[in-house]
């Protein structure tokens, strides 16, 4: 029998299809509800959050660095200005594989592959998000063209115009104005990250660093709208930066040039002060260097040449150089003896060419081995007689010597606005006990009385001590700046004036210093005789190495860099001082023969200047090289004038 034929149940199939449609509809409805709920959650509940995110992707805040303040001399001549320069910047957030982009820059500009490490270090320095970081400064026109042609290969890279510091006088003011340099990791630790956002340079030395807060200014910002590629479409809001304040210095361009020419390429230092105000009129340390390469980054080899030079052009001899002051301190020692009452104007000492302590066979030699016979105060200073000052130092003792010399600024920082200044050394019993764990010996007091032994001073301290004699003890701290932002600088911690028991003693010391220049037996009478005005001065030499007892100094037996330093201090006009000068010529040997003519040129440059000559000597100069400073060794030989 054939099988039974099954009839199709249309009702059952219909019910099955209906159920499947209902399930499918419910599933679609559920998905729709979920999608609607998600859309509601994102667009309604989290509307503010996502709006902010979208706005942040579209709007960025860019820092606007302020323009750095300018630096002028006392007559308004620009010593430090800002010049436009094109720099190559990279923004990491827009560069993607930024290391590969830096490598492409090296390839496009055909730079030394070693520059890649430098670029990476610059980009990795701390900075705010989306802040462009300069990787290359002072682009040439050819380099700008290469970047433009290859822009498609360099995402996040832009050429920006920036103001770069420039020093038109080059090396002439390197040790006073200083320079700015790129902000490094150490700078980031001390600088305000907000105020310096967008700023890539800060003061490193000199006036640039001391007055950094005033010169830098206040940062501004702008809100900009960008597209997906980070291109700026429009500026939405802008707060202008406040430019840095201008600084006017007491320095004089013409006098600075006179001082440089007076040294004539020799290693040394010159400081010229106004004794009535403390204004630094000129300050030269030779040799010097051009600070301009330091602004955008000096090359490794160029810096190594400066750093390793035997002549140390980077060394600021005025503020950091420590030298025995030699006979230049004798007028101050005279004032100490008069004020302490251990000598009078009539005191005389017999000089056989040497001095001996009681019950001691050691002979402390005068520079004039044949002796000067009976010597009084005036002749002792004019002739720079060591025997007289050995005796005076012995009578004073080290404690009183230390007390009085400290009042003249020795052994302490004297400047108001020169942070690099060294304090020097004014030795005492306590100092030697702490330093060497030894007692103070009487012979060391004698050597101290002629500015030798452990005593060390800077040329700035010598100039300040000279200014104190010129002003009869009125303390005015030496300062480079006259005004900052139009406001005169103010000494908030003035140094007490020197008060002598008898003010007439000032005139005795001043008259003795005049005798050095104009007296019949003055050590610098040859220089004073050529002067159109009266000068008060004092010559001196500073021993670099000691000589044996009884042995005479012979320059032919001493290497050039071991020869004595030549020193000279002076102020003029003698009756109404307008300028005080300290000169140090390294290994110059003769204070009266070498340093005194240099001081005379500086004095003439200020007192006899012709202001009708408008040539300020604005030129870039190339630095020479210079020697280091040899530490002083206590010596028993006499101090020559």
C-alpha positions in Angstrom: 0.0 0.0 0.0 1.3 3.4 -0.9 2.3 5.6 2.2 -0.3 8.1 3.4 0.1 11.6 2.0 0.6 14.2 4.9 -1.6 17.2 4.3 0.1 20.7 5.0 -1.2 22.4 8.1 -1.4 26.0 7.1 -2.7 27.1 10.4 0.3 25.7 12.2 2.8 27.2 9.8 1.0 30.5 10.2 1.2 30.4 14.0 5.0 29.5 13.8 5.7 32.4 11.4 3.7 34.8 13.6 5.7 33.7 16.7 9.0 34.2 14.9 8.0 37.6 13.7 7.0 38.6 17.2 10.4 37.4 18.6 12.3 39.2 15.8 10.2 42.3 16.4 10.9 42.2 20.1 14.6 41.7 19.5 14.7 44.6 17.1 12.7 46.7 19.5 15.1 45.8 22.3 18.1 46.8 20.3 16.4 50.0 19.3 15.6 50.8 22.9 19.2 50.1 23.9 20.4 52.3 21.1 18.0 55.1 22.1 19.0 54.7 25.7 22.7 54.9 24.9 22.1 57.9 22.7 20.1 59.5 25.5 22.8 58.8 27.9 25.6 60.2 25.7 23.7 63.2 24.3 21.6 64.2 27.3 23.1 62.9 30.5 26.8 63.2 29.4 26.2 66.1 27.1 28.4 68.6 29.1 31.2 66.1 29.4 31.5 65.3 25.7 30.9 68.9 24.7 34.0 69.7 26.8 36.0 67.0 25.2 35.0 68.1 21.7 35.8 71.7 22.6 39.2 70.7 23.9 40.0 68.9 20.7 39.0 72.0 18.8 40.3 74.8 21.1 43.8 75.0 22.5 45.5 77.5 24.7 48.8 78.8 23.4 51.3 80.7 25.6 52.5 84.1 24.3 56.1 84.7 25.6 56.8 88.3 26.5 59.5 90.3 24.7 62.6 90.5 26.9 63.5 94.0 28.2 66.5 95.8 26.7 69.7 96.7 28.4 71.3 100.1 27.9 74.4 101.9 29.1 74.2 105.2 31.1 73.8 107.2 27.9 71.1 105.1 26.2 73.4 103.0 24.0 71.9 99.5 23.6 74.0 96.7 25.1 71.5 93.9 24.7 68.7 93.9 22.2 66.3 91.5 20.5 66.5 90.6 16.9 64.0 88.5 14.8 65.1 85.1 13.8 63.4 82.0 12.3 63.4 78.9 14.4 62.3 75.3 13.6 59.8 74.0 16.1 58.2 70.6 16.7 55.0 69.8 18.6 55.1 66.2 19.9 51.4 65.7 20.1 51.0 66.5 16.4 54.2 64.7 15.1 53.2 61.1 15.6 56.5 59.2 15.5 58.4 62.3 16.5 61.8 60.6 16.6 61.4 59.6 13.0 60.3 63.2 12.2 63.5 64.5 13.8 65.5 62.1 11.7 63.7 63.4 8.6 64.7 66.9 9.6 68.4 65.9 9.7 68.0 64.3 6.3 66.1 67.2 4.7 68.5 69.9 6.0 71.6 67.7 5.5 72.8 68.2 9.1 75.3 66.3 11.1 73.7 63.0 12.3 75.1 63.7 15.7 72.6 66.6 16.0 69.8 64.1 16.4 70.7 63.4 20.0 70.7 67.1 20.7 67.3 67.5 19.1 65.8 64.6 21.1 67.1 66.1 24.4 65.5 69.4 23.5 62.1 67.8 22.7 62.2 65.7 25.8 62.6 68.6 28.2 59.6 69.4 30.3 57.0 71.5 28.6 53.2 71.9 28.5 51.0 69.8 26.1 50.8 71.1 22.6 53.6 73.5 23.3 56.1 73.8 20.3 59.7 73.1 21.2 62.4 74.9 19.2 64.9 72.3 17.8 66.9 74.6 15.5 67.6 78.3 15.6 68.6 81.0 13.0 67.4 79.1 9.9 68.7 80.3 6.6 66.5 81.0 3.6 67.6 77.8 2.0 66.7 75.8 5.1 63.3 77.4 5.3 62.7 76.6 1.6 63.7 72.9 2.2 61.3 72.6 5.1 58.5 74.1 3.0 59.0 71.7 0.1 59.2 68.7 2.5 56.3 69.8 4.8 54.3 66.6 3.9 57.1 64.5 5.5 57.3 66.6 8.7 54.0 66.6 10.6 54.1 68.8 13.7 57.0 70.8 12.3 56.7 74.5 11.7 59.0 77.5 11.0 58.3 80.3 13.5 59.6 83.8 13.8 61.0 84.5 17.3 63.0 87.3 18.9 66.5 86.2 19.8 68.9 88.1 22.1 71.8 89.9 20.5 74.8 91.6 22.0 76.0 94.3 19.6 79.3 94.9 21.4 80.3 91.3 21.6 83.1 90.5 24.0 83.3 94.1 25.4 80.5 93.5 27.9 80.5 89.8 28.2 81.6 89.8 31.9 79.2 92.5 32.9 75.9 92.2 30.9 76.4 88.4 30.7 74.1 86.4 28.3 71.0 84.4 28.1 70.9 80.7 27.1 68.5 77.9 26.6 66.5 76.7 29.6 68.0 73.4 30.8 66.9 70.9 33.4 68.5 72.8 36.3 66.7 76.0 35.2 63.3 74.2 35.1 63.7 73.3 38.8 64.0 77.0 39.9 61.8 78.8 37.3 58.0 79.2 37.4 56.7 76.7 34.8 53.6 78.9 34.2 55.5 82.2 33.7 58.1 80.5 31.5 55.7 78.5 29.3 56.6 79.4 25.8 59.9 80.9 26.9 63.0 79.1 25.9 65.8 81.3 27.2 66.8 82.6 30.6 69.6 84.8 32.0 72.7 82.7 32.7 75.3 85.3 33.8 75.8 88.9 34.8 73.0 91.5 34.6 70.9 89.1 32.5 70.7 86.7 35.4 70.6 89.1 38.3 67.7 91.1 36.9 66.0 88.1 35.2 62.7 88.6 36.9 62.4 92.2 35.6 63.8 91.6 32.2 61.6 88.5 31.4 58.2 90.1 31.7 54.8 88.4 32.2 53.5 85.6 29.9 50.3 86.0 28.0 48.1 83.4 26.2 45.5 83.0 23.4 42.7 80.5 22.8 42.8 79.3 19.2 40.5 77.0 17.2 42.2 74.3 15.3 41.2 71.7 12.7 41.9 67.9 12.9 45.4 68.5 11.7 46.2 71.1 14.4 46.2 74.0 12.0 45.0 77.3 13.6 41.7 78.4 12.1 41.0 81.5 14.2 41.9 83.2 17.6 39.0 83.1 20.0 40.5 85.0 22.9 43.8 86.7 23.6 45.6 88.1 26.7 48.6 90.1 25.7 51.9 89.4 27.4 53.6 92.2 29.5 57.0 92.9 28.0 60.1 92.9 30.2 61.4 96.0 31.9 64.3 97.9 30.4 67.5 98.1 32.5 69.8 101.1 32.3 73.4 100.5 33.6 75.9 102.9 35.0 78.5 101.5 32.5 79.8 103.9 29.9 80.5 102.4 26.4 83.3 104.9 25.6 85.0 104.4 29.0 84.7 100.6 28.6 86.5 100.9 25.2 89.2 103.1 26.7 89.8 100.5 29.5 89.9 97.7 27.0 92.5 99.5 24.8 94.5 100.4 27.9 95.1 96.7 28.7 96.2 96.3 25.1 95.6 92.6 25.0 97.2 91.8 28.3 95.6 89.5 30.8 94.0 91.6 33.6 91.1 93.5 35.1 90.0 97.1 35.5 87.2 98.5 37.6 86.2 102.2 37.6 83.7 103.4 40.2 82.0 106.7 41.1 83.1 107.0 44.7 80.1 109.3 45.5 77.5 106.8 44.4 79.0 103.4 43.9 78.1 103.4 40.2 80.3 101.1 38.1 81.5 103.2 35.2 83.7 100.5 33.6 84.4 96.9 34.3 86.8 94.9 32.1 88.1 91.4 32.4 90.6 90.4 29.7 90.6 88.3 27.7 86.9 88.0 27.1 84.6 86.1 24.7 81.7 86.7 22.4 78.4 85.9 24.3 76.3 85.7 21.1 76.9 82.0 20.3 75.7 81.0 23.8 72.2 82.4 23.1 71.2 79.8 20.6 73.6 77.1 21.7 77.4 77.2 21.2 79.0 74.2 19.4 80.8 71.5 21.5 84.2 72.3 19.9 83.8 76.1 20.2 82.9 75.8 23.9 85.7 73.3 24.6 88.2 75.8 23.0 87.0 78.5 25.4 86.8 76.2 28.5 90.2 74.6 28.0 92.1 77.7 27.0 95.1 78.4 29.3 94.1 82.0 29.3 90.6 81.3 30.6 88.5 83.9 28.7 85.3 82.6 30.5 86.8 83.5 33.9 85.6 86.8 35.3 88.7 88.3 36.9 87.0 91.3 38.3 84.5 89.3 40.4 86.1 85.9 40.7 89.9 86.6 40.5 91.6 86.3 43.8 94.9 88.1 44.1 97.1 89.3 47.0 96.5 93.0 47.1 100.2 93.8 47.8 101.2 97.4 48.6 97.8 98.8 47.5 96.4 98.3 51.0 99.1 100.4 52.7 96.9 103.6 52.8 94.2 101.5 54.6 96.8 100.1 57.0 98.0 103.6 57.8 94.4 104.6 58.6 94.1 101.6 60.9 97.3 102.5 62.7 96.3 106.1 63.1 92.8 105.3 64.4 94.1 102.6 66.7 96.6 105.0 68.1 99.7 102.8 67.5 101.3 105.5 65.3 101.0 109.3 65.0 101.7 111.5 62.0 105.2 112.1 63.5 106.0 108.4 64.0 109.2 107.5 62.2 110.9 104.1 61.6 114.5 103.5 60.7 114.9 101.3 57.6 118.2 99.4 57.0 116.6 97.4 54.2 114.9 94.8 56.4 112.8 94.3 59.6 113.4 91.8 62.4 111.0 90.8 65.1 112.4 91.0 68.7 114.6 87.9 69.5 114.3 86.6 65.9 117.1 86.4 63.3 114.7 86.2 60.4 114.9 89.3 58.1 111.8 90.5 56.4 113.1 92.4 53.4 112.1 95.8 52.1 111.8 95.9 48.3 114.7 98.5 48.4 117.4 96.2 49.8 119.7 99.2 50.6 117.0 100.8 52.9 115.5 104.3 53.0 116.9 105.4 56.4 114.4 107.2 58.6 110.9 106.9 57.2 107.8 108.8 58.2 104.1 108.2 57.3 104.1 110.2 54.1 107.3 108.9 52.7 106.4 105.3 53.8 103.4 105.4 51.5 105.1 107.4 48.7 108.0 105.0 48.6 105.9 102.0 49.5 108.4 101.2 52.3 107.9 97.7 53.6 109.9 98.1 56.7 107.6 100.8 58.0 104.6 98.7 57.4 106.2 95.6 59.0 106.6 97.6 62.1 103.1 99.1 61.9 101.5 95.6 61.3 103.4 94.2 64.3 102.1 97.1 66.5 98.6 96.6 65.3 98.4 92.8 65.6 96.4 90.5 63.4 93.1 91.1 65.3 93.1 94.9 64.7 94.3 94.4 61.2 91.4 92.1 60.5 88.9 94.4 62.1 89.9 97.5 60.1 90.5 95.8 56.8 87.0 94.2 57.0 85.6 97.7 57.3 87.1 98.5 54.0 85.3 95.6 52.4 88.1 92.9 52.3 87.0 89.4 52.9 83.3 90.0 52.0 81.1 90.6 49.0 80.7 94.3 48.4 78.6 94.6 45.3 74.8 95.2 45.2 73.9 93.4 42.0 76.7 91.0 41.0 75.8 87.5 42.2 79.0 85.9 40.8 81.2 88.0 43.2 83.7 86.1 45.4 84.1 87.2 49.0 87.9 87.0 48.9 89.8 86.2 52.1 90.8 88.4 55.0 92.6 86.0 57.3 92.3 85.9 61.1 93.4 83.8 64.0 90.1 81.9 64.0 90.2 81.4 60.2 93.7 79.8 60.4 92.8 77.7 63.4 89.8 76.3 61.5 91.5 76.0 58.2 94.9 74.6 59.1 94.5 73.8 62.8 97.5 76.0 63.6 98.1 79.1 65.7 98.7 82.5 64.1 102.4 83.4 64.0 103.8 87.0 64.4 105.6 86.8 61.1 102.3 86.2 59.3 101.1 89.5 60.7 104.0 91.3 59.1 103.4 89.8 55.7 99.7 90.6 56.1 100.6 94.3 56.7 102.0 94.5 53.1 99.1 92.7 51.5 100.8 89.4 51.1 100.4 86.0 52.8 97.0 84.5 53.0 95.1 87.6 52.1 93.3 87.5 48.8 91.0 90.2 47.2 89.2 90.8 44.0 89.8 93.9 41.8 86.3 95.0 42.7 87.2 95.0 46.4 90.3 97.0 45.7 88.3 99.6 43.8 85.7 99.8 46.6 88.5 100.3 49.2 89.9 103.0 47.0 86.5 104.7 46.7 86.1 104.6 50.5 89.4 106.5 51.0 88.2 109.0 48.3 84.8 109.5 50.0 86.3 109.6 53.5 84.6 106.4 54.6 81.1 106.8 52.9 79.9 103.4 51.9 78.2 103.1 48.6 77.9 99.5 47.4 79.2 99.1 43.8 76.3 98.5 41.4 75.9 98.0 37.7 72.3 99.1 37.3 71.0 102.7 37.5 67.3 102.0 36.9 65.1 99.0 36.3 61.9 99.7 34.6 62.5 103.4 35.1 62.9 103.0 38.9 66.3 103.8 40.5 67.8 100.8 42.4 67.9 101.0 46.1 70.2 99.4 48.6 67.9 97.8 51.2 70.8 96.7 53.4 73.3 99.6 53.4 76.7 99.0 54.8 77.7 101.2 57.8 80.1 104.0 57.0 83.7 104.0 58.4 83.8 106.3 61.4 87.4 107.3 62.4 88.0 108.7 65.9 89.7 111.6 64.3 88.3 112.5 60.8 91.5 114.5 60.1 93.3 111.1 59.6 91.5 110.7 56.3 93.4 113.7 55.0 96.8 112.3 56.1 96.2 109.1 54.1 94.9 111.0 51.1 97.8 113.3 51.1 100.2 110.3 51.3 98.5 108.8 48.2 99.0 112.1 46.4 102.7 111.9 47.2 102.8 108.6 45.3 101.9 110.4 42.1 103.3 113.9 42.7 105.9 113.6 45.4 109.6 113.9 44.7 110.2 110.2 45.7 106.8 108.8 44.8 106.9 105.5 43.0 104.5 106.7 40.3 105.7 110.3 40.0 106.6 109.7 36.3 102.9 109.0 35.6 101.6 111.8 37.8 104.0 114.4 36.2 102.1 114.0 32.9 98.7 114.5 34.4 96.6 117.7 33.9 95.0 117.1 37.3 96.0 115.9 40.7 95.8 112.1 41.3 95.9 110.1 44.5 97.2 106.6 43.9 99.1 103.6 45.2 101.1 101.0 43.3 101.7 97.4 44.3 102.8 94.0 43.2 101.4 90.7 44.3 103.7 87.7 44.5 102.5 84.6 42.6 105.3 82.3 44.0 107.4 82.8 47.1 111.2 83.5 46.9 113.7 82.1 49.3 115.0 84.1 52.3 117.7 86.5 51.2 117.1 85.8 47.5 116.4 88.7 45.1 113.6 88.6 42.6 115.0 87.9 39.1 112.4 88.0 36.3 114.7 86.0 34.0 114.6 83.1 36.4 110.8 83.0 36.7 108.4 81.7 34.1 106.2 84.4 32.6 103.0 83.1 34.3 104.8 82.9 37.7 105.9 86.6 37.6 104.4 89.1 40.0 101.0 90.7 39.3 101.0 94.4 38.8 98.4 96.4 40.8 97.5 100.0 41.0 94.7 102.0 42.7 93.8 105.6 42.2 91.2 108.3 42.4 90.9 111.7 40.8 90.8 114.7 41.0 92.5 114.3 44.4 90.7 117.2 46.0 87.2 116.4 44.6 87.1 112.7 43.5 84.9 111.8 40.6 86.3 108.4 39.7 88.1 105.6 41.6 90.1 103.0 39.6 91.6 99.6 40.4 93.9 97.9 37.8 95.4 94.4 37.9 97.7 93.2 35.1 98.5 89.5 35.5 102.2 88.8 35.6 102.8 92.5 34.8 105.5 92.7 37.5 105.5 96.5 38.1 102.6 98.3 39.6 104.0 101.8 39.0 105.6 100.9 35.6 102.8 98.8 34.0 99.5 99.2 36.0 99.8 102.9 36.7 99.8 104.0 33.1 96.8 101.9 32.5 95.0 103.6 35.3 96.0 107.0 34.0 94.4 106.2 30.6 91.1 105.3 32.3 91.2 108.4 34.4 91.8 110.5 31.3 89.1 108.7 29.5 86.6 109.9 32.1 87.9 113.3 33.2 89.2 114.6 29.9 86.7 113.0 27.6 85.4 114.8 24.5 81.7 114.2 24.4 81.4 115.9 21.0 82.8 112.7 19.4 79.8 110.7 18.8 81.6 107.5 17.8 80.7 105.0 20.5 82.8 102.3 19.1 79.9 100.0 18.5 81.6 96.9 17.0 81.8 93.2 17.6 85.2 92.2 18.9 86.8 88.8 19.1 88.1 87.6 22.4 91.7 86.7 23.2 92.9 84.1 25.7 93.9 84.5 29.3 95.6 82.7 32.2 94.2 81.3 35.4 94.8 82.8 38.8 97.6 81.2 40.8 96.8 80.7 44.5 98.9 82.8 46.8 101.6 81.3 48.9 102.8 83.1 52.1 106.0 84.9 51.2 108.8 86.5 53.2 110.1 88.7 50.4 109.3 92.4 50.4 106.4 93.8 48.4 107.5 96.0 45.6 105.7 99.2 44.6 
